[in-house]
C-alpha cells in the first residue's frame, strides 16, 4: 500500500523559530525530535510572502503565473486542480482540518473550490470567525466550549488568552487525531492536512501558561529596528508608513506571544505524532511540517509580512520524516512550498511532470540541486488600510547559491528609487549590506538578473501555452 501523508501546516511561522535551527529561548521538543528523525530543508522559500498566493502555490504545485492568484483576496480559478484531487483519484482518502485560504475568506465561506479534492472538509480560516464566518471550529466550540465561542463572537481578536483545551490549535489536533483513529482498519491510504492559524498575529490569544515554557530572556531580540529607510527600496518605507510601529515593550510581548503560540503548536504536534504511533500508522506515514510564510517581528523596523523579501518573511521551516530512513539530515539546496504538491503525487505514484513542471519532488535531492534556485513574487499582494497599494508594488526575488537578488518592478519608477537588492547570504545572513551598487558585484548581479528575467519570460510563455490549449481546434485558422 502507498505511504499515507500527513501535512501539518502553520501560518506565518518564520524559519528561525525552532530549537533544531539553533534558536535560543524557544520550546519545541516535538518538532526538534521530528527533525532529528527526518530531514530538515534549511533553504525553504515561499512563492509569495502573503497567505492566499502562497497557499495557492502550495496546493496547485505552481508559481503565481501558473494559478493566477496574486493578491490577498484573489480567488483561485475553478479550473485549477488542488493536488488532493489527484490523490483522491489515485485511491486516497483525503481530509482537511483548518485553514485552506486559496481564496478570500468571504468567498470560501460561501463556496468550495470544486477541485479541492477533500473527502473530509472541516474548514476554519481563523479562530475568530472572520466577519461572521460559520466555521468548523465555531461548531466544535458550540458543543464543547460555548463560553469561548461567546467570547470570540463578542471580542474577536481582542479576546486575549484562550485556554489550551479550547484553542484553535488544539481543535485542529483533536480533529486530526479523531481522523487517524477513524482510518484504522480501512486499508485505504490517506492524505490529511492539519492546518492551524498560529503563530499568526495578533500574538495575544495563546494560553497564558505557555509563555512559562520559554526562556524569555534568551529569546532572539529584533535586530536593525532603527535601521534607516533612506537607502532601502520604496516598498520598505511604504510598508513601514502604512502601520504604526509598536513600542519596544509591545514588540517584546508580541515576540513572547509568537513563540508561546509555537509552543502550543509543538505540544499538539506531539499528540498527533503519538497517535501515529498508537495507531501503528507511523511505519507507513510520511509527515511534512511547514508554514505558508514568515513574520518580520520587528526585524529591519518592519512587522508581520508584506512587500519585502527578507528571510524572516520568505523563509519557512520544512521538515519531512519518511519511515525507515535515517534522520537528522539537513538539505541546503533551495526548495519551495509548491514542491509539496509534486512530492505528494510522487509518494502516491501519480505522474506529475506535466501537471506541475516547475515543482520538484522534495525526496529527490538530485532534482532540487539541479534546479538550484528559489523564486518569490510579490504582485501588489499585500493590502493597506484603504485596499491594495497605489501605486502598485511588484517584487521578484531570486535565491541561488550564496546570493539573494530582488528586483523592484515599479510601474512608474522614480529617479531616486532603489531598483533592487543583492545580498551575500553567507557573509551577511541578516541582509544588512545591499551589494546592488557594488562595482565588484556587477557581473554577479547581472547574471542573476538574466536568470530571473528569463524565468519570468518562461512563466509567461507557459501561461500563454496553457491559454492556447483551451481554445477550440482551428481557432487561429484563417477562414476567409
N, C-alpha and C positions, 0 to 999 in steps of 0.2 A: 504494500500500500504506500502511496506517496506520503512525504512528510506533511504533517499539519503545520500551519503557520500562525503564530501569534504575534501581532503587531501592537506594540504599546507606544502610543503617540501622545506627547505632551505639547503644550502651547507656549511659545515664547521662552524656551529654555536654551540659554547660551551654552556653548561647548564647554566652557570652563566652570562648570557648576557641580562637578562630581569629584569625589576624593581620588578616584583612579586616575584623574587628569592632573594630580598633584596640587589640588586646590586645598588650602588650609581652612579650618574652621567649619567645614560642612560635615553633614552626617548622612552618608549614602552607602551603608554597608551592603545592601542587597544589590544595588546597581554595580557597585565595585566588584562584588562576587560574580555577577553576570559577566562583567568584562574579563575577569580572571578565568572564567570558564569558556569564554568565547573570543571573539575578535573585535577590537576597537578600531574604528576607522577614524583616524585622527585629523583628516582634512576633508570633512564632510561639509559641503556648502549647499545652501538652499537655492532654489531657482529664482526666488523673489523674496525680499525681506518683509512682505506683508502676507497675512494669513491666506486670503482666498486664492490669489495666483499661485502661491507656494503649494497649497493643498491640491489645487487643480493639476499641477505638475506631478505631485506625488501619486495621485490616483490614476492619471492617464499615461504616465511614463513619457511625457513630452515637455519640451521647453514652452515658454509662453506663446510664441507664434504658432505652435502646433495645436494648442487648445483654445486660444483666443480669450483667455481670462487675464486681464491686465491690471484691474483695479479692485479695490476692496469690495465693492458692491456689484461687480460684474457677475454674470450668470453663465455657467458652463453650458455651451450649446448642447441641445438634446441629442445630437448625433454623435457626440463624443462618448466613448465607452470607458468606464472605470474598470480597472483590472479585476476586481472581484467578479464581474460579469463573466470574464473569460474563465476564471477559476470555477465558477458555478457550472458553466458548460462542460468543464473537464471533470465534473463529478464531486466537487467540493460543496460542503455546507458552508455558508458564509454568514457572518454576524458583525454588526457594528453597535457599540455601546458608547455614546457620547457625541462628540463634535465631528461633523463631516466638513461643512463650510467650503464647498466648491461653488457656492453662490452666496449672495447676501442672505442674512438670516430671515428677513421677511419673505423672500422668495421661497426659501427652503421650508418655512413654516407652512406654506400653502401647497407646495408641490414637492414631489420626489423626483429625482432625476430618473428617467425611465431605464437607463442602463447603469444604475449604481451597483446592481448585482448582489444585493444583500437579501438573504432569506429572512434573517432577523435584523430589524432596523429600529433600534431604540435611540432615537435622535434627541440630542440635547446640545445646543450650540454653546451655552454658557450656564452658569448656575443661577443667574438672576432672572431668567425668563424674559429675554430681550424684548422690550416693548410688548409685553403680554403674550409672548410665545408659549404655547402649550407644549411642554417637553416631557420626555420620559422620566427625567429626574424629578420634575414637579409632581408627576403622578405617583412616583415612589414616595416622595415626601408626604403627600396627602394621606397615604396609608400608614407610614411608619413614623413620620416626624412632622405632624401638622403644625406644630409651633414654629418650626424653622421655615416651613412654607409660608406661613403668615408673615414672618419677619422678612423673608425675601420679597414678598409682594409689597410690603409696606416700605421697606428701607432700600431695596435694590442693592447696589454696590456699597452703600453706606452701612450695611448690616453689621459689620465688624466681625469678630471671631465667630466661627461656626464650629460646633462640636465635631469631633472626628467621625463619630458613628453616623452623622447626618450630612457629612461633607460630600460634595460632588465627586471628588476623587475616590472616596470610599464607595459611593454608589456605583461608579464605573467598575471598580474592582469586584464588588459584590455580584453585579450582573455578569461579569466575565467568569467568575468562579461558578455561578449557577449554570452558565452555559457549558462549561467544561464538564461538570457533573452530568448534565443532560446528554452530552455527546458520548458518554461512556456506553459501551456496548452497541453503538450504532454501526461500527465497522465502516464508517464513511470519513474520509479526510475532511478537515475543516480549516477555514481561514477565519480568524477572529481578530477584530481591532478594538482594543480598549483605548479610547480617545478622550483624554482628560483636558480640562480647561487651564489648569495651573501649569507653571507659576506665573501666569498672565497677571498684569496689573488689574486691580489697584493694590495688590500685595497685603491686604488687611483682613482677608477672610479665612486665613489659616487657623487651625485650632491653637489657642494661645500657648498651651504647654509644649508645643513642638519647637518653639524657639529655645527651650531649655536644652535640647539636644545639640545645639550649636555651640561652638566656641566663638562667641560673638567678637571678642577682641582679636581673634585670629582671622576673621573673615577678610577677604581682599577689600581694600578701600578703593573707591573710584579714583582713576588717575586722569591727569590732564584736564581736570574740571575747569580750571581757569585759562585753558589754552586760548590764545587769540583766534578769532574767526576771520581776521583780515586776510590771511593768506589761503583760506580754505574755499572750496567751491561754493557757489551760490546756494546749492542745495542744503549745505550745512547750516549756514546762518539763517536761511529762511525757515528751516525746520526748528531751529532754536527759537526764533522770534514768534513762532505760531503758538507756543505754550509757555507758561511761566515755569522757570527752572526752580526746582524745590530747594528749600534751605538745607543746610548741612545736616541738621537733625532729622528732617523729613526724609532725606536721601538715605541716611543711615537706617532709619526704620523701614524704608522700602526694601533695602538690601536684606535686612533681617527677615522680613516677611516673605521675600522671594525665596530665600534658602530654607525657611521653615516650611513653606509650601512644598518644596522639593523633598524635604524630609518625610512629609506625609506621603508623597508620591512613592518614595523609596519603600516605605513601610507597606503600602498597598501592593506594590510590585512584588515584594517579598511574599505576601499572602498568595498572590496568583502563581508565583513560581512554586510555592509549596504545594498548591493544588495540582499543578502539573505532576509533581512527584507522587502525590497521594492517589491520583487517578491513573498512574502509570503512563501518562502521556509524555512525560519528559524525554523518554527514549525515542520518541518519534515526532517531536515538535521543534521546529526552528523558531527561536524567539528573536524578534527585531525590536530594538528600542531606539527612538529618535524623537525629534521635535520639528516644528514647522518653520521656526526662525528663532532668533535670539532676542536680546534686550540690552540696550546700552547701559542702563542702571547708573547713569551719570558720567560714564567714561567720555572723554573728549567734550564734556559740557553738554551732553545730549541724553535724552531719556527715551524710554520704550523703543519703538522701531520707526523707520521712516526712510527717507530718500538718502541713505548713505550705506556704504559698503564695508564698514569696519567689521572685523571678525566677530566682535561682540554681538553684532546684529545678523550676520550672514552665515556664521559657522555654528554647527549644532552637534550634539552627541550622536553617534551612530555605533551601536553595539549589536552584533549578531552572534547568537550561540547555536551551533549545529551539533546535534547529538553525536557522540563518538569521536569528535575532532578535538585535538589538543587545544587548550585555552591559553589565554594570556598574550595572544598575538596582537600586534599593532600594525595596521596598514597605513602608510603615509601617502599613497597615491591618491589624488583628488577623487572624490566621489560626490554624488548629489542625491537629493531626495527622490527625483524621478527614477533613479536606478532601482528603487524598491519595487516598482511595478515589474520591471524586467526580471528582477530576482525572483519574485513570487511566481511568475509564469515559468521561469526556468525550473524552479523547485517542483512545480506541478507537471512538468513535462510538456508544456504548451509551446508551440512555435511563437516566437516574439519578435524577431528582427524586423519583419515588415510592419508590425503593429507599432513599434516604438524604436525606430532606427537610431535615435540619439542616446538611448539608455543602455547601461551595461549591467550584466549580472554581477552583483557585488561579491558573489562567491568565486568569481573568475578574476583573480588578481591580475593575471596577464592582460585581460581586456581593459581593466582600469588603468594599468601602467601604459598600455598602448595608446589609449585616448589621452591621458596625461594632463587634462585641464578640467577646470570647472568654470561655469558661466552663471552669473546672476544678473537679472534685468529688473530695473525699476522703470515702469512706463506710466508716470503720473499715478502711481499705485496708491499712495498714501493720501489721507484727507487732511483738510484744515478745518477750522471752525465753520467756514461757510461752504464747504464742499471740497472738491479737488483743487490742487494747486493751479493758480493762474497768475503769470504764465506757467506753463507745464514744466514738470521736472522729469527728465529722462536720463537714466544712467545705465551703462553696461559695464560689468566687472569681468575680467579675465584673470583666472588664477592658474599659474603654471610654474612648475619647479619652485624656485625661491621667490618668485615675484608675483605681486598683485597689481594689476593695472585697471583703472576705472576711467571711463570716458563720460563726460557730461555733455549730452546732446541737447543743448539749449535751442529751442526753435528760433529765438532771436538773441544770439549771444551778445553780451556787452563787451566792450573793448578791454575791460579790466577783469572779466570773468576768468576764473581758473578753469582751463579746459579739461583738466584731468589730474589723476594721481598715479604715482608709481611708488610702490613700497617694496623694499627688500625684506621679506618676512623672516629671514634667518637672522639678520643683524638688527632688525627693527620690528620685532613682533608686536609692539604696541602701536605701530603705524603713526609715528610722530614726524618722520622726516620724508617729505614728499620729494622724490627724485625726478619728477616730470621735467623740470627745467635744468637738470644737471647735465652739462655738456658731455661728460664721460658716460652717461647712461642713454644718450640719444639713440644709439644703434639698438640697444635692448628695447627701449620704449617703442621705436618704430617697428621692430619685428613683432612685438606683441600687439600693436595696433593693427598691423596687417593680418595677423591671425584672428583677432577679434572681428574686424570688419569682414573678413572672408567668411567667418562663421555666420554673421548676420545675413550676408547675401545668400548663403546656403539655406538658412532658415526661410528666407523669403522665397527662394526657388522651390523648396519643399512645399510651402504653403500654396504657391500657385499651382504646383503639380496636383496637389490634393483637390484644389478647386476645379481644375480642368477634368479630373476623373469623374466629377459629379455631373458633368454636362452630358446631354443626350448624344448618342452617336451621330456624327455628321454635322454637329453644331457649327463647326468652323468652315464647312464646305460651302463654296460659293454656289448658290442656287440659280444665279442669273444665266 
